[in-house]
Amino acid sequence: PKGSKCTLTPTADAIRNNFYALKDIKLVLEQSLIRTRATMAIKDVVHTWHRGIKYDMTVDKVTPSAFDAITCINTDIEVDIGEASVPEKPLAHAGAAAESSQDSANTSTGNKLGGGRTLGSSLTSAASTSTTDKSSMIHPSDTAAAQSSAAAVKLIQEPPADQKQNVCTVQLRSSSGNARRRFDVQKATLQDLFNFAQVTTSQPAETIQLVTRFPRRVFALDAENQSSSLEQQNITQGQEMFMVEPRS
């Protein structure tokens, strides 16, 4: 059956290599599973790479669970990271080396994991950077203004539930969560799509870009394309997943 959810638990070696410090790991795994695997079963071992280090994870649960196996093709799988039990001594022994390794990695501007997604050095380093880099700091008033702007945006009405022709189901994925909405690709414009993204993320449409994977396509809103239909932007009937990223 088509999978909807799975739980992956890192091995002891993965934890010793600072697995839990990796940023956005769930998002990367969700993208990787539906792009690189056909099936997945209980006790399977899933691999991912980060800065030349391989991290192994064991498949502990799958949903639906009737056959202890699922298909990853044409589906949307939510990944949960399980808690692994590792003896305290080895972890404490490895902690100094991991901390030293992480300190040197913090000087890098970013890391790459899986299919090439650029990640922050670690949750700790990201927090440290955000307190020292004034350009990345967000003032509370800015956040409030963005949320107020998002609340004022009017979304185009979804097509009728029984309409199948010219309908694209769009899924957005961002740091603030996932959202899904149906669009008539001949009637909805790129502005309508970005309005949906703005409401979902509380970020102004002009500050973000929507990105597809495999192949990578980048959509950014401007005066020339905002009134063009989704169909004109080659967003067609079916399903489409977009990652919400800061505009480059």
NORZIWO-V646287 format. One record per pair of residues at least 12 apart in sequence whose C-alpha atoms are under 10 Angstrom apart, sorted by the first residue. I is the first residue (numbers start at 0). J is the second residue. D is the distance in Angstrom with one decimal. If there is no record, write none. Layout:
i: (I	I)
j: (J	J)
d: (D	D)
//
This chain:
i: (0	0	0	0	0	0	0	0	0	0	0	0	1	1	1	1	1	1	1	1	1	1	1	1	2	2	2	2	2	2	2	2	2	2	2	2	2	2	2	2	2	3	3	3	3	3	3	3	3	3	3	3	4	4	4	4	4	4	4	4	4	4	4	4	5	5	5	5	5	5	5	5	5	5	5	5	5	5	5	5	5	5	5	6	6	6	6	6	6	6	6	6	6	6	6	6	6	7	7	7	7	7	7	7	7	7	7	7	7	7	7	7	7	7	7	7	7	8	8	8	8	8	8	8	8	8	8	8	8	8	8	9	9	9	9	9	9	9	9	9	9	9	9	9	10	10	10	10	10	10	10	10	10	11	11	11	11	11	11	11	11	11	12	12	12	12	12	12	12	12	13	13	13	13	13	14	14	14	14	14	14	14	14	14	14	15	15	15	15	15	15	15	15	15	15	16	16	16	16	16	16	16	16	16	16	16	17	17	17	17	17	17	17	17	17	17	18	18	18	18	18	19	19	19	19	20	20	20	20	20	20	20	21	21	21	21	21	21	21	21	21	22	22	22	22	22	22	22	22	22	22	23	23	23	23	23	23	23	23	24	24	24	24	24	24	25	25	25	25	26	26	26	26	26	26	26	27	27	27	27	27	27	27	27	27	28	28	28	28	28	28	28	28	28	28	29	29	29	29	29	29	30	30	30	30	30	30	30	30	30	31	31	31	31	32	32	32	32	32	32	32	32	32	33	33	33	33	33	33	33	34	34	34	34	34	34	34	35	35	35	36	36	36	37	37	37	37	37	38	38	38	38	38	39	39	39	39	39	39	39	40	40	40	40	40	40	40	40	40	40	40	41	41	41	41	41	41	41	41	41	41	42	42	42	42	42	42	42	43	43	43	43	43	44	44	44	44	45	45	46	47	47	47	48	48	48	48	48	49	49	49	49	49	49	50	50	50	50	50	50	51	51	52	53	53	56	56	56	57	57	58	58	59	59	60	60	61	61	61	62	62	73	75	75	101	101	101	101	102	102	102	102	103	104	104	104	105	105	105	105	105	105	105	105	106	106	107	107	107	108	109	109	114	114	116	141	142	142	143	144	144	144	145	145	145	145	145	145	145	146	146	146	146	146	146	146	147	147	147	148	148	148	148	148	148	149	149	149	149	149	149	149	149	149	149	149	150	150	150	150	151	151	152	152	152	152	152	153	153	153	153	154	154	154	154	154	154	154	155	155	155	155	155	155	155	155	155	155	155	156	156	156	156	156	156	157	157	157	157	157	158	158	158	158	158	158	158	159	159	159	160	162	163	163	163	164	164	164	164	165	165	165	165	165	165	165	165	165	166	166	166	166	166	166	166	166	166	166	166	167	167	167	167	167	167	167	167	167	167	167	167	167	168	168	168	168	168	168	168	168	168	168	168	169	169	169	169	169	169	169	169	169	169	170	170	170	170	170	170	171	171	171	171	171	171	171	171	171	171	171	171	171	172	172	172	172	172	172	172	172	172	172	173	173	173	173	173	173	173	173	174	174	174	174	175	175	175	175	176	176	177	177	177	177	177	178	178	178	178	178	179	179	179	179	180	180	181	181	182	182	182	182	183	183	183	183	183	184	184	184	184	184	184	184	184	184	184	185	185	185	185	185	185	185	185	186	186	186	186	187	187	187	187	187	188	188	188	188	188	188	188	188	188	189	189	189	189	189	189	189	189	189	189	189	189	189	189	190	190	190	190	190	190	190	190	190	190	190	191	191	191	191	191	192	192	192	192	192	192	193	193	193	193	193	193	193	193	193	196	196	196	196	196	197	199	200	202	202	204	204	204	204	204	205	205	205	205	205	206	206	206	206	206	206	207	207	207	207	207	207	207	208	208	208	208	208	208	208	208	209	209	209	209	209	209	209	210	210	210	210	210	211	211	211	211	211	212	212	212	212	215	216	217	217	217	217	217	217	218	218	218	218	219	219	220)
j: (38	62	63	64	65	66	67	68	69	70	71	72	38	62	63	68	69	70	71	72	73	74	75	76	33	38	39	61	62	63	64	68	69	70	71	72	73	74	75	76	77	61	62	63	69	70	71	74	75	76	77	78	29	60	61	62	63	64	69	75	76	77	78	79	29	39	40	41	58	59	60	61	62	63	64	68	69	76	77	78	79	80	81	41	56	57	58	59	60	61	62	77	78	79	80	81	82	25	28	41	42	43	44	45	55	56	57	58	59	60	61	78	79	80	81	82	83	44	45	55	56	57	58	59	60	79	80	81	82	83	84	44	45	46	54	55	56	57	58	80	81	82	83	84	44	54	55	56	57	82	83	84	85	54	55	56	83	84	85	86	89	90	53	54	55	56	85	89	90	93	52	53	54	55	56	54	55	56	83	84	85	90	93	94	97	54	85	89	90	91	92	93	94	96	97	52	53	54	90	93	94	96	97	98	100	101	54	90	93	94	96	97	98	100	101	121	49	53	54	55	121	80	82	121	122	101	119	120	121	122	123	124	49	110	112	118	119	120	121	122	123	110	112	117	118	119	120	121	122	123	125	112	116	117	118	119	121	122	174	47	78	80	112	113	118	77	78	79	80	77	78	116	172	173	174	242	47	78	112	113	114	115	116	117	118	45	46	47	76	77	78	79	112	113	114	71	75	76	77	78	79	75	76	77	78	113	114	116	212	240	47	71	113	114	45	70	71	72	74	75	76	77	78	70	71	72	73	74	75	76	71	72	73	74	114	212	213	71	72	114	70	71	72	69	70	71	72	73	68	69	70	71	72	58	61	67	68	69	70	71	57	58	59	60	61	64	66	67	68	69	70	57	58	59	60	61	64	66	67	68	69	56	57	58	59	60	67	68	56	57	58	59	68	56	57	58	59	57	58	113	112	113	114	111	112	113	114	115	110	111	112	113	115	118	104	109	110	111	112	113	111	112	112	112	113	80	81	83	81	83	80	81	80	81	79	81	76	77	78	76	77	238	170	240	120	121	123	124	120	121	123	124	120	120	121	124	119	120	121	123	124	125	127	128	120	124	119	120	124	120	121	125	212	213	212	202	201	202	201	201	202	203	197	198	200	201	202	203	204	197	198	199	200	201	202	203	198	201	202	197	198	201	202	203	204	194	195	196	197	198	199	200	201	202	203	204	197	198	199	201	194	198	191	194	195	197	198	191	194	195	198	190	191	192	193	194	195	198	181	182	183	186	187	188	190	191	192	194	195	180	181	182	183	187	191	180	181	182	183	187	180	181	182	183	184	186	187	181	182	183	181	183	183	236	237	183	184	236	237	182	183	184	185	186	230	235	236	237	181	182	183	184	185	186	187	235	236	237	238	180	181	182	183	184	229	230	234	235	236	237	238	239	180	181	182	183	184	235	236	237	238	239	240	181	182	192	195	234	237	238	239	240	241	196	238	239	240	241	242	192	195	196	199	200	209	210	211	239	240	241	242	243	196	199	200	209	210	240	241	242	243	244	196	199	200	209	241	242	243	244	200	242	243	244	199	200	201	243	199	200	199	200	241	242	243	195	196	198	199	200	195	199	239	240	192	195	237	238	229	235	236	237	228	229	230	235	236	228	229	230	231	232	233	234	235	236	237	227	228	229	230	231	234	235	236	227	228	229	230	226	227	228	229	230	224	225	226	227	228	229	230	231	232	218	219	220	221	224	225	226	227	228	229	230	231	232	234	204	219	220	221	222	224	225	226	227	228	229	225	226	227	228	229	204	209	220	225	228	229	205	207	208	209	218	219	220	225	243	208	209	241	242	243	243	243	243	243	245	219	220	221	245	246	219	220	221	245	246	219	220	244	245	246	247	219	220	243	244	245	246	247	220	241	242	243	244	245	246	247	240	241	242	243	244	245	246	240	241	242	243	244	239	240	241	242	243	239	240	241	242	241	241	241	242	243	244	246	247	232	241	243	246	246	247	246)
d: (9.5	9.0	7.2	9.1	8.7	8.3	9.9	7.7	5.3	5.9	9.0	9.9	9.0	8.6	7.8	9.1	5.6	4.8	6.4	7.3	8.0	6.3	8.7	8.9	9.7	8.8	8.7	7.1	5.8	6.3	9.0	8.2	4.9	5.6	6.0	8.5	9.4	6.7	7.4	6.0	8.8	7.9	5.7	7.0	8.5	9.2	8.6	7.1	6.0	4.5	6.1	8.8	9.5	8.1	5.8	5.0	7.6	9.6	9.3	8.1	5.0	4.5	5.9	7.6	9.6	9.1	9.6	9.3	7.2	7.6	5.3	4.3	6.1	9.0	9.5	10.0	9.2	7.1	6.4	5.2	6.2	8.6	9.7	9.5	9.4	8.4	6.0	5.5	5.0	6.6	9.0	8.6	5.9	4.6	5.7	6.0	9.7	9.6	9.6	9.7	9.6	9.5	8.8	8.0	9.4	5.7	5.5	4.7	5.9	7.4	9.2	7.1	6.3	5.1	5.7	8.9	9.7	9.4	9.5	8.5	5.1	5.2	6.6	6.7	9.4	8.4	5.7	4.4	6.2	6.1	9.7	9.4	9.2	9.7	7.3	6.0	4.1	6.3	9.1	7.7	7.3	7.8	6.5	9.6	9.4	7.8	5.9	5.7	7.0	9.8	7.0	9.0	8.6	9.7	8.9	9.4	7.4	7.8	5.9	8.7	9.2	8.7	9.4	7.6	7.8	9.8	9.3	9.9	9.6	9.9	9.0	7.7	4.9	6.1	7.7	8.4	9.4	9.9	8.3	9.7	8.2	8.1	9.5	9.9	9.8	9.9	9.1	8.0	6.2	9.1	9.2	6.0	7.3	9.1	7.2	7.9	9.0	7.9	9.7	8.1	8.9	9.0	6.4	9.8	9.2	9.7	9.5	9.9	9.2	8.4	9.9	6.3	8.5	9.3	8.3	9.4	9.3	9.9	7.3	9.6	9.8	9.4	10.0	8.9	8.8	9.0	9.8	8.4	5.2	5.8	7.4	9.4	8.6	9.1	9.1	7.9	7.8	7.3	5.4	6.8	9.6	9.3	9.6	9.7	6.2	6.1	7.4	5.7	5.9	9.5	8.9	9.6	9.5	9.6	7.0	8.4	9.5	9.2	8.3	9.6	9.4	9.0	8.2	9.3	8.7	8.3	5.9	7.1	7.3	8.7	7.9	9.8	8.3	8.8	9.0	9.7	9.4	9.6	7.5	6.9	8.1	9.3	7.2	9.7	9.4	9.4	9.6	8.1	9.3	9.0	7.1	9.7	9.3	7.7	9.5	10.0	7.8	6.1	6.2	6.0	9.5	8.8	8.5	9.6	9.8	9.2	8.7	9.9	8.4	9.9	8.9	10.0	6.9	6.9	9.0	9.9	6.6	8.8	9.8	9.2	7.7	9.8	9.2	9.0	5.2	6.0	7.1	6.8	7.1	7.2	8.1	7.8	9.0	10.0	9.4	9.1	8.1	8.6	9.1	9.4	8.2	6.1	7.5	8.7	5.8	5.1	5.7	9.4	7.2	5.7	4.2	5.3	7.6	7.9	8.2	8.7	5.6	5.4	6.3	7.1	9.7	6.8	8.6	8.3	7.3	9.6	8.5	5.7	4.0	6.4	8.8	7.9	5.2	5.6	6.2	7.0	9.3	9.3	5.6	6.3	9.2	9.4	5.8	5.1	6.2	8.7	9.3	9.8	8.3	5.8	5.3	8.3	9.5	5.5	4.6	6.2	9.6	6.2	7.2	8.8	7.1	5.6	9.0	8.2	5.6	5.6	9.0	9.7	7.1	6.0	4.7	7.1	9.6	9.5	9.3	9.9	6.5	6.5	7.3	10.0	9.3	9.2	9.7	9.8	9.9	9.1	9.3	9.9	9.2	10.0	9.8	9.3	9.7	8.0	9.3	9.4	9.6	9.9	9.5	9.0	9.5	9.5	9.7	9.6	8.0	7.9	9.4	8.6	9.5	9.9	9.9	8.4	9.9	6.5	8.7	9.0	8.8	5.6	7.5	9.0	6.0	8.7	9.6	9.3	8.3	9.0	8.8	6.9	10.0	7.1	8.8	9.8	9.5	9.5	10.0	9.9	8.0	8.3	9.0	9.1	9.4	9.5	8.7	9.5	9.2	5.6	5.6	6.2	9.9	8.9	8.0	9.8	8.5	4.9	7.3	8.8	9.7	8.1	10.0	8.5	8.5	7.6	8.4	7.3	9.9	7.9	9.0	9.1	5.7	4.8	8.1	8.2	5.3	7.1	7.2	9.0	8.9	6.6	9.8	8.1	10.0	8.7	9.6	6.4	8.4	7.9	7.0	8.6	7.3	8.7	8.9	9.8	6.6	8.7	9.6	6.4	6.4	8.5	9.9	8.3	9.7	9.4	7.3	9.2	9.8	6.3	8.9	8.7	8.6	9.8	8.9	8.2	9.3	9.1	9.7	7.3	5.6	5.8	7.4	9.3	9.7	6.7	6.4	6.1	9.9	9.6	9.9	9.3	9.9	9.6	9.2	9.1	9.3	8.5	8.9	8.3	9.4	7.2	9.1	8.2	5.5	5.7	6.7	9.1	8.7	7.1	4.9	8.0	6.6	5.6	4.7	6.0	8.6	9.9	9.9	7.7	5.0	6.4	8.5	8.5	5.7	5.3	6.5	6.5	9.2	9.7	7.7	6.3	4.6	4.7	5.3	7.0	5.8	4.4	6.4	9.0	9.7	9.6	8.0	6.3	4.7	6.3	8.5	6.0	7.3	8.7	9.8	9.6	8.7	6.0	5.0	5.8	7.5	9.8	7.9	6.4	4.8	6.2	8.6	10.0	8.9	7.2	8.2	9.5	8.4	9.6	10.0	8.7	6.0	5.0	6.0	6.8	9.3	9.3	9.4	9.5	9.9	7.6	6.3	5.0	6.1	9.3	9.3	8.7	7.2	9.9	8.8	6.1	5.2	7.4	8.1	9.4	8.2	9.1	7.8	6.1	8.9	9.7	8.1	8.1	8.1	9.3	10.0	9.5	9.9	9.0	8.7	10.0	6.8	9.5	9.3	9.5	9.9	9.1	9.4	8.2	9.7	9.0	8.6	9.8	8.9	10.0	9.2	8.2	8.8	9.1	8.2	6.4	4.9	5.1	8.4	9.3	9.1	6.9	6.2	6.8	9.8	9.4	5.8	6.5	5.7	8.1	9.7	8.8	9.5	9.3	6.3	7.8	8.6	8.9	8.4	5.6	6.1	8.5	8.7	6.7	5.5	5.4	4.1	5.3	8.4	8.8	8.9	8.8	9.0	7.3	9.5	7.0	5.2	6.4	6.1	6.1	5.7	9.3	9.2	7.7	9.5	8.5	9.9	7.1	8.9	9.8	8.2	4.8	6.4	8.1	8.7	9.2	8.4	8.8	10.0	9.1	9.0	9.5	9.3	9.6	9.4	9.7	8.1	8.6	8.6	8.6	8.2	9.4	8.7	7.4	8.9	10.0	9.3	8.4	9.6	9.9	7.6	9.8	9.9	8.4	10.0	9.3	8.6	7.2	9.7	9.9	9.3	7.6	6.3	7.7	9.4	7.7	8.8	9.1	8.8	6.1	5.3	8.6	7.1	8.4	6.7	5.6	4.5	4.3	8.1	7.5	9.2	8.2	6.0	5.4	6.1	4.9	7.7	9.2	5.6	5.7	5.0	6.4	8.8	8.5	8.2	5.1	5.1	6.5	7.3	7.8	6.3	5.0	6.4	9.3	9.9	8.1	7.8	8.2	10.0	9.3	9.2	9.5	10.0	9.7	9.6	10.0	8.8	9.4	9.9	9.4	7.3	9.2	9.7)
//
